Amino acid sequence: MEIELVEGDITVQRVDVIVNAANSSLLGGGGVDGAIHRKGGPEILAETRMLRASKYGRGLPTGQAVATTAGRLPARWVVHTVGPVFSTDEDRSELLRACYANSLRVADELGAESIAFPLISAGIYRWPVDDAVRRALTVLRAAEPEHLRTATLVLFGADTAAAARRVAAEDS
C-alpha cells in the first residue's frame, strides 16, 4: 500500500474512505469531527444516530471503528474512530495504533481502494505530533490490506505537515 503525506483539509480528499477522528458519541463535535459532519450533511448524522440507537448506545469505544455514508463529501464512506486522549501517566499508544488498524480493516472490508486519515488524537486530545505520526506510520507501513492501495495522512497546517515529513524521513 502506498502511503502519502499531504497538507490540507480532509473533507476535500477524493478517496473512497475518509477517516473521522470522532468523539465517542458519534454525533459530531469540534475539529475534524465537526468539519466532517458539517460538510457531509445530515446523512452522516442520521446514520450515526442509528448506530447509537442500535449497537453503540454507550458510544463507540476508543480504538474501534465503524463506517457510515459520506453524505455530501467527495468520498464514498466515512469511517469513524475514537482516538485516545494523551496521558503522561498511562501508555495509550496501543489504542492510538488500534484506531488506524481498525479503520484500515473496516475500509478494506468495504472494498475501498483509497483512504485518508487525519492525524488522530494530535489535536484537542493533545497527542504530541511527532509521536502521533510515528504511531500512524507504524501501522500503515505494516498493513497488508486486500483492497486498499493508497493511504493518505492529511495534515492540518504547515507546522504539522513539516513535522510529519521530517518524522517520516527519519523513520524510513
TORVEXKE-78003 format. One line per 8 residues: number of its first residue (from 1); their letters; for each residue x, y, z of N, C-alpha, C. Coordinates in steps of 0.2 Angstrom, whole numbers, m for minus. Example, Ala and Ser with C-alpha at 12.3 -4.5 7.8 and 13.67 -1.06 7.14 Angstrom:
TORVEXKE-78003
1) as) 66,m28,39,62,m22,39,66,m16,39 | 64,m11,35,68,m5,36,64,0,39
END
This chain:
TORVEXKE-78003
1) meielveg) 4,m6,0,0,0,0,4,6,0 | 3,11,m5,7,17,m5,4,22,1 | 9,25,4,7,30,9,9,37,7 | 5,42,7,6,49,5,5,53,11 | 9,58,12,8,64,17,6,70,13 | 0,73,15,m2,79,12,m4,84,17 | m3,90,16,m5,96,20,m12,98,17 | m17,98,21,m23,100,18,m29,99,23
9) ditvqrvd) m35,99,19,m42,98,23,m44,91,21 | m45,87,26,m48,80,25,m54,80,21 | m59,85,22,m65,85,19,m66,86,12 | m60,87,9,m60,88,1,m56,83,m2 | m54,78,2,m50,72,m1,m54,68,m6 | m52,67,m12,m56,62,m16,m53,55,m16 | m56,52,m11,m54,45,m9,m60,41,m8 | m60,34,m7,m65,30,m6,m68,31,2
17) vivnaans) m63,32,6,m65,32,13,m61,38,16 | m65,42,20,m62,47,24,m62,45,32 | m57,45,35,m57,43,42,m59,49,47 | m64,49,51,m66,54,56,m63,52,63 | m59,57,65,m57,57,72,m63,59,76 | m67,54,78,m74,56,81,m73,56,88 | m78,59,92,m79,58,99,m84,52,100 | m84,49,106,m87,43,107,m95,43,105
25) sllggggv) m98,49,106,m105,50,105,m107,48,97 | m102,49,93,m103,48,85,m108,54,83 | m109,59,87,m114,64,85,m111,70,82 | m105,71,81,m102,77,79,m98,80,85 | m94,85,83,m91,89,89,m87,94,86 | m81,95,88,m76,100,86,m71,97,81 | m66,101,79,m61,99,75,m63,95,69 | m59,90,67,m60,86,61,m68,83,61
33) dgaihrkg) m70,81,67,m76,78,68,m82,83,66 | m81,89,68,m86,94,67,m86,96,59 | m80,96,57,m79,98,49,m83,93,45 | m81,86,47,m84,81,43,m92,81,43 | m94,82,49,m102,82,50,m105,88,46 | m102,94,47,m104,100,43,m104,99,36 | m99,97,33,m98,96,26,m101,90,23 | m102,85,27,m105,79,25,m113,79,25
41) gpeilaet) m115,84,29,m123,85,29,m126,80,34 | m133,80,34,m137,77,38,m137,69,38 | m135,67,32,m135,60,31,m130,56,35 | m124,59,37,m120,56,41,m123,56,48 | m125,61,51,m128,61,57,m134,56,58 | m138,56,53,m144,51,53,m141,44,54 | m136,42,51,m133,35,51,m129,34,58 | m126,40,61,m123,39,67,m128,38,73
49) rmlrasky) m134,42,72,m139,41,77,m142,34,77 | m142,31,71,m145,24,70,m140,19,74 | m133,21,73,m128,16,76,m129,17,84 | m130,23,86,m131,24,93,m137,21,96 | m142,21,92,m149,18,94,m148,10,94 | m144,7,90,m144,0,89,m138,m3,93 | m132,m2,90,m126,m5,93,m122,m2,98 | m121,5,97,m117,9,101,m120,14,106
57) grglptgq) m125,11,110,m129,15,115,m125,19,120 | m119,16,121,m115,19,126,m109,23,123 | m109,23,116,m104,27,112,m99,22,109 | m95,24,104,m90,20,101,m84,19,106 | m82,13,107,m76,13,112,m70,16,108 | m65,18,112,m59,21,110,m55,15,106 | m53,17,100,m49,12,96,m53,8,91 | m59,8,92,m64,5,87,m65,9,81
65) avattagr) m68,6,76,m70,10,70,m77,7,67 | m81,11,64,m87,10,61,m88,14,55 | m91,12,50,m92,16,44,m99,18,43 | m100,24,40,m106,27,38,m106,29,31 | m111,32,28,m111,35,22,m106,42,23 | m104,44,17,m100,51,17,m105,57,16 | m111,55,15,m115,61,13,m113,65,7 | m112,71,8,m110,76,3,m103,77,2
73) lparwvvh) m99,73,6,m92,73,5,m90,70,m2 | m84,71,m5,m82,68,m11,m80,60,m10 | m80,58,m4,m78,51,m3,m85,47,m3 | m84,40,m3,m90,36,m3,m92,34,4 | m87,33,9,m89,32,16,m85,36,21 | m87,37,27,m83,39,32,m82,33,37 | m76,32,39,m75,28,45,m74,32,51 | m78,31,56,m77,35,62,m73,30,67
81) tvgpvfst) m68,34,70,m64,30,75,m63,35,81 | m62,33,87,m61,37,93,m54,36,95 | m50,42,95,m44,42,97,m43,43,105 | m38,40,108,m37,41,115,m34,48,116 | m36,51,122,m33,57,125,m26,55,127 | m21,60,126,m14,59,128,m14,59,135 | m10,55,138,m8,55,145,m1,54,146 | 2,57,151,9,56,153,9,51,158
89) dedrsell) 3,49,161,3,44,167,2,37,164 | m1,36,158,m3,30,156,m2,29,148 | 1,24,146,3,22,139,m3,20,136 | m6,25,131,m12,23,127,m10,22,120 | m4,21,119,m2,21,112,m5,15,108 | m6,9,111,m9,4,108,m16,6,106 | m20,10,110,m26,12,107,m26,17,101 | m21,21,101,m20,25,95,m18,21,89
97) racyansl) m14,16,90,m12,12,84,m19,8,82 | m23,6,87,m29,2,85,m34,6,81 | m34,13,82,m38,17,78,m36,16,70 | m30,16,69,m28,16,62,m29,9,59 | m27,4,63,m28,m3,61,m35,m5,60 | m40,m3,65,m47,m5,64,m50,m1,58 | m48,5,57,m50,9,52,m48,6,45 | m42,4,45,m40,0,39,m44,m6,37
105) rvadelga) m45,m10,43,m49,m16,42,m56,m14,40 | m60,m10,43,m66,m8,40,m66,m6,33 | m62,m1,31,m61,1,24,m60,m4,20 | m56,m9,21,m54,m15,17,m60,m19,16 | m64,m20,22,m70,m24,21,m75,m21,17 | m75,m15,16,m80,m11,12,m78,m12,4 | m71,m14,3,m69,m14,m3,m65,m8,m6 | m64,m3,m1,m61,3,m3,m54,2,m5
113) esiafpli) m52,6,m10,m45,6,m13,m41,12,m10 | m44,17,m8,m41,23,m5,m44,25,1 | m39,28,6,m42,30,12,m38,36,14 | m41,41,17,m37,47,20,m38,47,28 | m33,48,31,m33,49,39,m31,56,41 | m35,59,46,m32,64,49,m26,62,54 | m23,66,57,m18,64,62,m22,63,69 | m24,57,70,m29,55,75,m25,57,82
121) sagiyrwp) m29,60,86,m28,62,93,m23,68,94 | m20,70,88,m15,76,89,m18,83,90 | m24,83,89,m27,90,90,m29,91,97 | m36,91,99,m38,93,105,m37,87,110 | m35,81,108,m33,76,113,m26,76,115 | m22,81,112,m15,83,114,m10,78,113 | m11,73,109,m5,69,107,0,72,104 | 7,72,106,12,75,103,13,73,95
129) vddavrra) 13,78,91,13,77,84,18,72,82 | 25,73,84,30,68,81,28,61,83 | 26,60,89,24,53,91,18,50,88 | 13,55,87,7,53,83,8,51,76 | 13,54,73,15,52,66,18,46,66 | 23,45,71,26,38,71,21,32,72 | 16,33,76,11,28,78,7,27,71 | 5,32,68,1,31,62,6,27,57
137) ltvlraae) 12,30,55,16,26,50,18,19,52 | 19,18,58,20,11,60,14,6,58 | 8,8,59,3,4,57,2,4,49 | 2,10,46,1,10,39,6,6,35 | 13,7,37,18,3,34,18,m5,35 | 15,m7,40,14,m14,42,8,m17,39 | 3,m13,36,m3,m16,34,m2,m19,27 | m6,m24,27,m6,m28,21,m14,m30,19
145) pehlrtat) m17,m24,17,m24,m25,15,m25,m28,9 | m31,m31,8,m33,m34,2,m35,m29,m4 | m39,m24,m2,m41,m20,m7,m38,m13,m7 | m36,m10,m1,m33,m4,m1,m26,m3,m5 | m26,2,m9,m20,3,m12,m16,9,m10 | m20,14,m8,m17,21,m6,m20,23,1 | m15,25,5,m17,28,12,m14,35,12 | m18,40,13,m15,47,14,m16,49,21
153) lvlfgadt) m11,52,24,m11,55,30,m12,63,29 | m18,66,30,m19,73,29,m18,77,35 | m13,81,34,m10,85,40,m13,92,39 | m15,94,45,m19,101,45,m13,106,47 | m11,110,43,m7,116,45,0,114,43 | 4,120,41,11,119,38,16,116,44 | 15,118,50,19,115,55,18,108,56 | 12,106,56,11,98,57,13,95,51
161) aaaarrva) 12,97,45,15,94,39,22,93,39 | 26,99,41,33,99,41,36,94,46 | 33,93,52,35,89,57,33,81,54 | 28,80,51,26,73,49,31,71,43 | 33,76,39,38,74,34,45,73,37 | 47,77,42,53,75,45,53,69,48 | 48,67,52,47,61,56,47,55,51 | 44,55,45,43,50,40,50,49,37
169) aeds) 54,54,36,61,53,33,65,50,38 | 65,52,44,69,49,49,68,42,50 | 61,40,50,59,33,51,59,28,45 | 61,31,39,60,27,33,66,22,32
END
